[in-house]
Amino acid sequence: MTTATELLARVRGYGPAAEGAELVFATDPPPELDVLLRVLHTGIRAVLTGRRWWGSTDGKPRVVELNPSVPIPADVALLAVEGDGVWDRVRPDARIDFPELFAAPETARPARTVARTG
């Protein structure tokens, strides 16, 4: 699995910095990290600025605070850093191409049977 914190450690040598709503680098990171940075840049900006990292679901909107040290929850489709004016949508193909960035979906619990008395 790859988390925002782990990816930040891999790109520290390239001089990452948060400039407004952008993640910028003093020198270009390797191209193979670009696709990961497209998904996790908000988490890296959150760590660099000390702000909270937010995630939201698509269908029934629900905002949760994310932990940059763990994978993105499976149901999160939108990402933002505290104070951002807009949310970034997670590209659907990112889940297929880079499943290591996302937590495994929670398995549904079987319905609980309630015993009837009387």
Beta strands, then each sheet from edge to edge (+ up, - down):
strand 1: 16-19
strand 2: 22-25
strand 3: 53-57
strand 4: 63-66
strand 5: 76-81
strand 6: 88-89
sheet 1: 1+ 2-
sheet 2: 4+ 3- 5+ 6-
end
